[in-house]
Structures are given as C-alpha cells and as structure tokens.
Amino acid sequence: MIDESFHIPVLTEEVIDLLLVKKSGTFLDVTSGFGGHSAAILEELNGGSLIATDQDPEAIRFLKSKFKTEKRISIHQARFSELHKLFSANDFDGILADIGISSYQLDTAERGFSFMKDGPLDMRMNQNIGEDASSWLNNASEQEISNIIWKYGEEKKAKRIAKAIVEARKSFKIRTTKELAEIILEETPRRFNDKKHPATKTFQAIRIFINNELEELDLLLDFASKHLKIGGRTCIISFHSLEDRMVKRFFRDHSRRDPKLSKLPNLADDSSFKLVTKAIKPSENEMNINPRSRSATLRVIERIK
Ligand SMILES: C[S@@+](CC[C@H](N)C(=O)[O-])C[C@H]1O[C@@H](n2cnc3c(N)ncnc32)[C@H](O)[C@@H]1O
C-alpha cells in the first residue's frame, strides 16, 4: 500500500500559476508519479482536461486508484521517448515535467535507489524493462564504470571508485545497495565536514545511466517543442545541474534568434518561443517544510507563434 505522504510535490503554487494560463485547456503531466501536481492542476481546471503519464507501473496503478472517480483525467504508462508515438496528433496548452525519481521510489528499499536503505541493487524506474544496476555493475569494464560515474555523477574520485568496485566483485557478486555503498565508503571514507554521503554521486550516476535519463530528457524537450499550442507553456522542474543545464540551453536556443542570422540587419526575430521567467527556486519556507525541494529548479517557456 502506497502512503501518499511519501511524496510532497515541489513548487506547486508556482507551477499552477505559470502553467495554467488557460483553465479550459488540455494539459499533459508527463511525470505524474503520485499525482501531487496532477491533483493541483485538476483542482484549478475550469472546463479543461489532463493527460497524466509516467513510466513506473507502480505509479500508474496508484494514479488509477487515486483518480478513479475523476472524469477529466486519462492515465497512461509511457516513457518520455514514447510520447511522440502516443500523442502524435495532440497539441497541449501546457506540458509539465517534474523529472527524476519520486520520494516513493527513493524511499522504497526494494526499488534499490537508496544507499540509506538496504535492498536489491535495481534502480530501474520501470522494473519490467532494461538491465538492472547490479547486472550492469557486475559485467561492465572498469573503464566504463569510471566513465559513467564521472559523466553522470561529476564524481572526482570516479577512477578510484570504479577500481574498488571491480576489485570487490572478484570476491563476490554485488547485489545490494548496502554492498555497493560499503565498497564506496571503504575507498572514500566520510570526513567530518562532508555534507553528503560519499556514495551520493555514484548512486546518482548509475541511476541516470540505467534509466537513460539524459537521452529521455532530450526526447521530452523535443516533444514539448513540437506539441504546444500557440500560447501554451512547458514547465520543467529538474533536480540536478546536468538536467537543468540541458533544459536551460534548450529553452535559450529555442527562444532567441538563430545566432547565425543575428548579425544581419533589420531581420525580425523569428523564434517561436519566449522565456516566461528566470529560473525559479523554492522559497525558504518550502525548503524548510520539504528539504528535498532544495535542489529543484523550475524553468518555463511559452510558444508564441
Ligand atoms: C519527482 S517524481 C514526480 C512526482 C509528481 N510530480 C507528483 O507530484 O507526485 C518523478 C516521476 O517521473 C517519472 N519519470 C522519470 N523519468 C521518466 C521518463 N523518462 N519517462 C516517464 N516517466 C519518468 C518517475 O517514474 C517518477 O514517478
């Protein structure tokens, strides 16, 4: 049984304010998760409707039960990379993505995302597809492991950690989150002034790799840029700098004149989008109530023609 208190949606007021410009419109929440933002959208709609998607089958089961009497929502299991296929004929007044993992996924030991809870080293957001983290970690080369930890975790000690993983797996198969966390802790012990657990970046990197998160985000941005109505908005909340950098660049490049043409005189700005606001961070108050919101950044773009 999923407990709803697991997940407190972030930046909800700001999202509602910036996304729901037309309350009679059609909206798409592509990371509906535990339905926090979806519920807030439904509450504000006036004649509009919502399509809610997520790739996690457990989230979909939960959403179908949470919204079982709600006629204005339709719920589908889908990855970002499947949106083009599913909604090729739809355009939206607003698209919302609150990317990353949910608190439920992080806090459920069996999902294998957390070094704080011992569980099978899985890390797949959809456990029905793809290779889990344990299988990858026990078969990948040291160089590959090091590259992933460096690229997706921006972990300076990536080489040392990869070497320690490969050394450890000579004596046992790494199957649990605790085993992996202990290998990392032994190689890079926690110092008294460390704010973060030494395994934080490695766990993040493996999770991003296993779920193909950056490629998925790229496809989502492409989908959103092609499926907004004029006046429609896309709101994206991201939780780490790799994702936020991608969103920032994509929004910037789509909301300014083609740099190759910018030197030509008297040329009208031909961009189809405008940035609605600067990046938005949660208020101090929200961060105090929900410390996990601390690393969230919201960016918003609008289609203007
Ligand atoms: C931070 S949670 C969203 C929580 C949600 N906004 C709420 O209020 O309950 C992120 C969700 O995005 C989903 N997700 C992440 N990457 C995805 C992808 N590539 N395709 C579809 N869903 C994805 C995860 O399964 C997770 O449920």
The ligand as an SDF file (V2000), in Angstrom:
LIG
                    3D

 27 29  0  0  0  0  0  0  0  0999 V2000
    9.7000   13.6110   -8.9550 C   0  0  0  0  0  0  0  0  0  0  0  0
    8.5850   12.3670   -9.4700 S   0  0  0  0  0  0  0  0  0  0  0  0
    7.1620   13.2340   -9.9480 C   0  0  0  0  0  0  0  0  0  0  0  0
    6.1850   13.4450   -8.8400 C   0  0  0  0  0  0  0  0  0  0  0  0
    4.8770   14.0860   -9.2610 C   0  0  0  0  0  0  0  0  0  0  0  0
    5.0500   15.3720   -9.8800 N   0  0  0  0  0  0  0  0  0  0  0  0
    3.9230   14.1970   -8.0820 C   0  0  0  0  0  0  0  0  0  0  0  0
    3.5200   15.3280   -7.7480 O   0  0  0  0  0  0  0  0  0  0  0  0
    3.5800   13.1840   -7.4900 O   0  0  0  0  0  0  0  0  0  0  0  0
    9.2420   11.9210  -10.9900 C   0  0  0  0  0  0  0  0  0  0  0  0
    8.4590   10.8720  -11.7580 C   0  0  0  0  0  0  0  0  0  0  0  0
    8.9210   10.9000  -13.0930 O   0  0  0  0  0  0  0  0  0  0  0  0
    8.9180    9.6030  -13.6090 C   0  0  0  0  0  0  0  0  0  0  0  0
    9.8800    9.5900  -14.7100 N   0  0  0  0  0  0  0  0  0  0  0  0
   11.1950    9.8750  -14.6460 C   0  0  0  0  0  0  0  0  0  0  0  0
   11.7580    9.7310  -15.8570 N   0  0  0  0  0  0  0  0  0  0  0  0
   10.7580    9.3710  -16.7120 C   0  0  0  0  0  0  0  0  0  0  0  0
   10.7090    9.0860  -18.1180 C   0  0  0  0  0  0  0  0  0  0  0  0
   11.8030    9.1180  -18.8650 N   0  0  0  0  0  0  0  0  0  0  0  0
    9.5250    8.7750  -18.6450 N   0  0  0  0  0  0  0  0  0  0  0  0
    8.4000    8.7430  -17.8830 C   0  0  0  0  0  0  0  0  0  0  0  0
    8.3790    8.9750  -16.5530 N   0  0  0  0  0  0  0  0  0  0  0  0
    9.5600    9.3000  -15.9750 C   0  0  0  0  0  0  0  0  0  0  0  0
    9.3160    8.7340  -12.4360 C   0  0  0  0  0  0  0  0  0  0  0  0
    8.8640    7.4020  -12.6030 O   0  0  0  0  0  0  0  0  0  0  0  0
    8.6390    9.4490  -11.2610 C   0  0  0  0  0  0  0  0  0  0  0  0
    7.4080    8.8780  -10.9470 O   0  0  0  0  0  0  0  0  0  0  0  0
  1  2  1  0
  2  3  1  0
  2 10  1  0
  3  4  1  0
  4  5  1  0
  5  6  1  0
  5  7  1  0
  7  8  2  0
  7  9  1  0
 10 11  1  0
 11 12  1  0
 11 26  1  0
 12 13  1  0
 13 14  1  0
 13 24  1  0
 14 15  1  0
 14 23  1  0
 15 16  2  0
 16 17  1  0
 17 18  1  0
 17 23  2  0
 18 19  1  0
 18 20  2  0
 20 21  1  0
 21 22  2  0
 22 23  1  0
 24 25  1  0
 24 26  1  0
 26 27  1  0
M  CHG  2   2   1   9  -1
M  END
$$$$
